Each structure stands twice: as C-alpha cells, then as structure tokens.
Amino acid sequence: MEAAELVIVGCGPAGATAAREAARAGLHAVVLEKDSIVGAKRVCAAGLRPGFCAEFDLPREIVHYDTPRLALFDIHGNEHALLFGPGHTTTREELDGTIARLAQREGAEIRTQSLFRELRPDGDGAIVEYADARDGARKYITARNVFLAQGATAVLDRTPLAYDRWRDGLMTTLQYRVYLDTPAATIAYQTLEMHYYLGLEGRQIVGWMFPKRDHLAIGLGVIGKMEGAKLRAELDAFTQRVRERLYRDVRIRRVKVEGHLLYMGEPRPVLAAGVAMVGGTAAGLVDATNGEGIYEAASSGRFAAESVLAHRNEPHRAASRYQRAVKERFVRRLQRRVKLMRFLERRPERFGLLFEQLSSTPRLPEILHGEKYGRTLRDRVFLSVQMTRFLLRAAR
Ligand SMILES: Cc1cc2nc3c(=O)[nH]c(=O)nc-3n(C[C@H](O)[C@H](O)[C@H](O)COP(=O)(O)OP(=O)(O)OC[C@H]3O[C@@H](n4cnc5c(N)ncnc54)[C@H](O)[C@@H]3O)c2cc1C
C-alpha cells in the first residue's frame, strides 16, 4: 500500500499551510482535496489580519486592498470607525490557490478530486481511505500522522474527535459578489465593514462589506438555520442599505450569489486522537465575534507541520504536541470570544457600547488585536480597567 509521513485532508488555508511547511522541511506530505480546483468553491469574505502575508510568507500580489479602517455598525446602524493595521482583502481562489502552488513547489503532493472517506488506526499509524473521482476507485494510504482540515462541514461524529455541541455553533451564511460598472465611494475601498443588527424576524445578524478589485463582497450570517427565501430577503435588505451609502447611483453589472456554513462556536475540546490531528475550522478555530478563521487555520497548519517534524518517528507524541500548541495559543481566547458574543447578543444595545469604547480608546483595539504573549503588564492592567468599565456600562 502507498505510504506517506503526513496525509492532510482538505486544501484550505489550514491544510495547504501544513503541506507547504511540512514539505519544505523534507516530509513526504500528501493532500486530499475533494474539489477539482483548489479554492475555487470557497465562500468567504476573505479579509486578512494585518501582517498575514508576511507571517505566512505569501506574495503581496494576492492582496486586493489594504484597508486601514474597520467600521463597526451597531444595531441602530451607527458607525464606529477604528483605524488599524491595515487589514487586507483577497479572494480564496487566490489565497488557497497560491498556498497550494507554493506547497507543490516545496514537493507536497496535492490530489484534487479526492474525497476523504475514513480513517482507521493501523499499528503505529493510520490507514486513510478516499474516493478518487477521476476513476471512481477507492484508494488507501498508510500515514504516520493525519491532519484533518475539512472546514465547517467536517464530519467527525463517529470519531474520538466528536463534539456534541458542534451543530449549535454552525452559522448559515449568504453572500453577494456585487460587480459594478464604475467604482463605489472611495471610502468603500479603505474599509472592512462589520454590521451587528437584528434582522427582519428579530434574529441576531452579522453582516459585512469587504472591497475586492472587481467587486464588493456583501454578506451576512445567522446562527442556526434559516429558510432560503428568508435569508435572501435579509441579504437584499442589508445590501440595499449598503448601496444607499456606498454606490447609490452606480449601475450593477452582475451579482453572484454564494452560500456556505461557518462555525462560530467553541473550539472542539479534543484536537488530537491517536495519530490524527484536527485543525482550522474543522477544529472550531474561528473568532465568534467576527468570523475570522483564516489566520487560525493557517496557524494550526503550521503547528501540525512543526509537531510532526519535532517527533518524526513518534506520531502519537507529534499529535499530543500539536494539541498542546493549539490549546495554548488559541483555545482560551476563542472561548472568551464566544462568551463575549453571547453576552452582547443577550442585550444587543451592548454592541454599540462596546464599539463606542473601542473607537474612542485606540489603544484598546490595538492591544486586543495583538496576541496574548506580546502583552506587557501595563497592557494587561489597561485591558482589565477597560473591561471593568465596559461591564459596568453594559450592566446598567
Ligand atoms: C461567508 C464566510 C465569510 C468568511 N469571511 C472570513 C474572513 O473575512 N476572514 C477570515 O479570516 N475568515 C473568514 N471566514 C472563515 C474562513 O473561511 C475559515 O475560517 C477558513 O476557511 C478555515 O480554513 P480551513 O482550511 O480550516 O477550511 P476550509 O477553508 O473550509 O477548507 C476546507 C477544505 O477541505 C475540503 N474538503 C472538505 N471535505 C472534504 C473531504 N471529505 N475530502 C477532501 N476534501 C474535503 C474543502 O473542499 C476545502 O477545500 C468566512 C467564512 C464564511 C463561510
């Protein structure tokens, strides 16, 4: 049977980064990706945090706009602007496609049209079964370690990685790519917009407008399910409001509709079992306050590659090391983000209070945005004072 040191399932930012970094260090890595073109079907607003390209050694050409403004809109539609970064926008075709190409250049093998089916323990490693859509055959690879990175739709129910609250965290999203005949207002191309409001049926909605080279990505999400026609009505109403502000008199050439699930709950409690590791959105590594998951996904891919390299002949130790690294770096922060989001949703007026404080205290978003290990004692004191201030205001 064919053998590989690391089999990776899914070629999103998590899987592709793992493949690139593992192959660069000389590991034999094979990626199984169900789509025929990497990234072509990904539905995403594709906003990247400041410094993303430098941190993951990616070419600047994938960046469409540097966005120095983050505009947070509260439930009354009031705008609270923060200057940061700048953040960046791209598309997933370019981001995932680029990381995958770079991974191949390092020697990783990326097999498209390969649908992962099953993982079985086998001695010190595992056997991975997949369906090859090109010839319809079932194929098998023995792997020393496996990195599962199938995104929000990952089915891990009957594995030791199952998490019974997974469905509670799933969010239904719908997005329009709006192609305009002439550009929208200049400010649209300098801003990442996030909107938090109550929808037509009183449900909490998170909406966004992110500018791209040839279109505006305007979308929204709602926790749980929503009937297709209602979701479409929500998005139409939201898009109309964005249009009034940013491109009222511009002719629309074309609108592309796309939808997908996003996970916005707590991370899975178990991130490694046997020789298998789970990463990216499949592990629940998404910030529940804003849907950011690309950075977490790519970072988890990096941790997976580093762990396998550190224990090249001890796959169980590699998986345990991976779990420790991801927990230390992300899990507590993401759990806190879920709590914060649920706290805000219980009384949606709180969104406005928080945004007001963030925009009038520039040091606050700056510290929050940085990673925990980079914070000084002064930063931590400042943060707890600000947090107490917010809680006192929110409790009134
Ligand atoms: C509408 C929307 C907007 C978003 N906007 C942003 C944003 O602006 N910024 C941000 O940081 N994050 C955003 N996110 C979140 C972001 O998309 C995810 O966090 C990120 O894609 C996670 O990467 P991943 O590699 O874990 O999984 P994915 O990117 O989902 O990749 C999973 C890959 O696995 C493949 N796959 C799935 N099942 C199988 C199988 N059985 N066999 C083989 N291959 C399989 C898929 O085809 C896919 O290529 C958004 C998400 C949505 C839905």
The ligand as an ORCA input file, in Angstrom:
! r2SCAN-3c Opt
* xyz 0 1
  C     -19.216     33.573      4.326
  C     -17.915     33.445      5.064
  C     -17.095     34.547      5.227
  C     -15.881     34.413      5.908
  N     -15.046     35.504      5.987
  C     -13.843     35.398      6.582
  C     -12.924     36.498      6.589
  O     -13.192     37.544      6.025
  N     -11.736     36.336      7.207
  C     -11.403     35.173      7.842
  O     -10.314     35.079      8.409
  N     -12.241     34.109      7.831
  C     -13.443     34.195      7.203
  N     -14.287     33.120      7.160
  C     -13.863     31.876      7.828
  C     -12.894     31.133      6.934
  O     -13.477     30.885      5.694
  C     -12.497     29.803      7.575
  O     -12.132     30.016      8.902
  C     -11.326     29.187      6.809
  O     -11.716     28.900      5.508
  C     -10.864     27.916      7.502
  O      -9.893     27.275      6.716
  P      -9.748     25.701      6.736
  O      -8.543     25.402      5.955
  O      -9.872     25.218      8.118
  O     -11.069     25.153      5.998
  P     -11.681     25.492      4.563
  O     -11.156     26.762      4.046
  O     -13.144     25.342      4.710
  O     -11.109     24.349      3.644
  C     -11.520     23.009      3.772
  C     -11.112     22.264      2.524
  O     -11.405     20.879      2.713
  C     -12.033     20.359      1.546
  N     -12.834     19.207      1.975
  C     -13.967     19.192      2.712
  N     -14.400     17.939      2.912
  C     -13.506     17.124      2.278
  C     -13.400     15.708      2.126
  N     -14.289     14.863      2.669
  N     -12.363     15.221      1.398
  C     -11.448     16.040      0.849
  N     -11.501     17.397      0.961
  C     -12.511     17.927      1.680
  C     -12.846     21.530      1.030
  O     -13.144     21.379     -0.348
  C     -11.897     22.701      1.301
  O     -11.014     22.943      0.241
  C     -15.507     33.189      6.470
  C     -16.331     32.068      6.298
  C     -17.531     32.191      5.598
  C     -18.394     30.990      5.404
*
